[in-house]
Amino acid sequence: MKKVVLLGASGSIGTNTLDVLSNNTNDFLLIAFSVHNHIEKIEEVIIKFPTVKYVAVSSNKKIDSIKKNYPFIIFYEGRDAIENMLKNISYDILVNALTGFAGLKPSLIAIEQNKIIALSNKESLVVGGELVKDKLSQSTAKIYPIDSEHAALFHLLSKCKKEEVKKVYITCSGGALRDIPLKNLYDVDYRKALNHPQWKMGPKITIDSATLLNKAYEVIEAHYLFDIDVDEVNVLMHKESVIHAMVELVDGSFIAHLGPSDMRPFIQYALYEGQTKLISNIDNFNIPDLHFFKKDDVRYPLFHITIDAYKSNPYSLCAINAASEMLVSLYLHGLIKFGDISHLVFEEVSDLKIPHQLTYEDLAKLDKIIKSRILWKVVFKRCLNG
Ligand SMILES: NC(=O)c1ccc[n+]([C@@H]2O[C@H](COP(=O)([O-])OP(=O)(O)OC[C@H]3O[C@@H](n4cnc5c(N)ncnc54)[C@H](OP(=O)(O)O)[C@@H]3O)[C@@H](O)[C@H]2O)c1
C-alpha cells in the first residue's frame, strides 16, 4: 500500500487523480492533499477519503470554520504550506498536479526526499529542467509523467530498445482556435479560447494549447524526461487527439499510442510506475477517422519563440513562463487581447540577459520580477489609453 500526497486536488488533473485513487484503494492511500483558492473542495475530499491526515492550503484564504470540524487533521497554511507539509510527513508518492511555477519547489523537494513522483506539473521540467536533472543525478527519486503525450511515449519507449528508435513524435490538436481565420485571431473572446475541442483542462494549459506554448513546453518536457534532443522531438498536428505519441523505428515502421482524450489512464499508469492495470469506469472507445495537418508557424509564433529561447539558454524559460502566466491571467480577465500574449512574451524576453546558471532562489526572483513587470506594463498602457 503506497501513501500518496496529491498537490492541486481542486484542479482538473487533481480531480481526475481523486477518481483514479478512489478506484484503487487496495494499492493507494491518500494521506495528504493541497488546494490553493478552492477551499470548498477540502471537505469534499476529506469526506471521500477518510485516510487523509494532512491538508495544505497555499493561498491566504481563512479556513478556521473548516478546521474546527476536523480536529484530527493537521492543516498547513500560507505561502509555504506545501513545503512545510512535504518536509514533515512520511509518504511514498507525490502527485504534482499544481499549475505554473508554484509546482517546481515541491518537485525539487520530492526529488531530494527520493520519492516516486507522478508529474503533471510540466513547468517543473520546463522552468526547472536543469535543476531537476542535476538533483535527480544525486537521488533515487523516479519521475513518471502524467502528461498524455509523455505517458504515451514512456509506454512506447519501454517496449523498444534504444538502438531501434529513430525519432519520436508527439501529437498536437492545434487548440481551440485552430479553425478561426487568422484575421479574426487577434481579439478572439477568451470563452472561445477556453473551449478546447478534445480536452477538458485547467484554464492556463487550455490557453497555452491555443497559442501552442503548451506544445513547445511538451517538446522540452520530452527532452528532459527521455534525454532526447529538442530537435528530435517532432510535433505532428492531429485533429482528433486520438494518437498521443508515436515512435519511428530504424526499419521505417511506426508504433503509435492511441486512446480516448481522458487523463485517467495516464494518471493510473504513472501511479503504478509504468504498469497497465484495469480501469473499469471508462467509456468504450471507438477510433474515429484520423486527420493530420501541417503546423502553421504564422498562427503559432510562440512555439518557435519558446524553442529558440530554450536553445539559447534553458533558464530563459523561467522568464517566458512567468510572462505567459501573467499574460494568460490578464487575457482571462479581459485586460489584453489573445494576440497580445505572444508578442508581449516576445517583447519581454527578447533582450533579457539571463545568466546560464541559476539556483531555485534566482528563478523564484526572476519569476516575480517578470510577473510584476508585465502587470505594470499592461496596467500603465491601459491608463495611458484611458
Ligand atoms: N488538465 C489536463 O488535462 C493536463 C494535461 C496534461 C498536463 N497538465 C498539466 O498539469 C498541471 C495542472 O493542470 P490543470 O489543468 O489540472 O490545472 P488547474 O485545473 O488549473 O489546477 C491547478 C491546481 O493548482 C492549484 N494552484 C494554482 N495556483 C497555485 C499556486 N500558486 N500555489 C499552489 N497551488 C496552486 C489550484 O488550486 P485552486 O484551484 O484551489 O486555486 C489547482 O488545484 C499543469 O502544469 C498542466 O500543464 C494538465
The ligand as an ORCA input file, in Angstrom:
! r2SCAN-3c Opt
* xyz 0 1
  N      -5.598     19.277    -17.269
  C      -5.003     18.420    -18.053
  O      -5.662     17.599    -18.719
  C      -3.496     18.402    -18.159
  C      -2.888     17.546    -19.069
  C      -1.501     17.493    -19.122
  C      -0.731     18.282    -18.286
  N      -1.341     19.137    -17.416
  C      -0.504     19.961    -16.543
  O      -0.878     19.670    -15.191
  C      -0.776     20.846    -14.369
  C      -2.141     21.113    -13.739
  O      -3.062     21.409    -14.776
  P      -4.628     21.505    -14.516
  O      -5.245     21.578    -15.857
  O      -5.072     20.446    -13.570
  O      -4.721     22.941    -13.804
  P      -5.910     23.528    -12.920
  O      -7.190     22.824    -13.217
  O      -5.856     24.996    -13.103
  O      -5.488     23.142    -11.428
  C      -4.328     23.675    -10.853
  C      -4.206     23.297     -9.400
  O      -3.109     24.029     -8.850
  C      -3.549     24.823     -7.733
  N      -2.800     26.091     -7.765
  C      -2.941     27.114     -8.643
  N      -2.050     28.096     -8.369
  C      -1.361     27.688     -7.288
  C      -0.316     28.276     -6.506
  N       0.201     29.483     -6.794
  N       0.160     27.588     -5.441
  C      -0.335     26.367     -5.148
  N      -1.338     25.760     -5.817
  C      -1.826     26.420     -6.894
  C      -5.014     25.026     -7.965
  O      -5.654     25.309     -6.713
  P      -7.088     26.079     -6.618
  O      -7.907     25.568     -7.775
  O      -7.592     25.621     -5.303
  O      -6.831     27.529     -6.680
  C      -5.410     23.685     -8.550
  O      -5.598     22.732     -7.535
  C      -0.267     21.956    -15.306
  O       1.122     22.033    -15.254
  C      -0.718     21.463    -16.693
  O       0.079     21.989    -17.725
  C      -2.696     19.210    -17.345
*
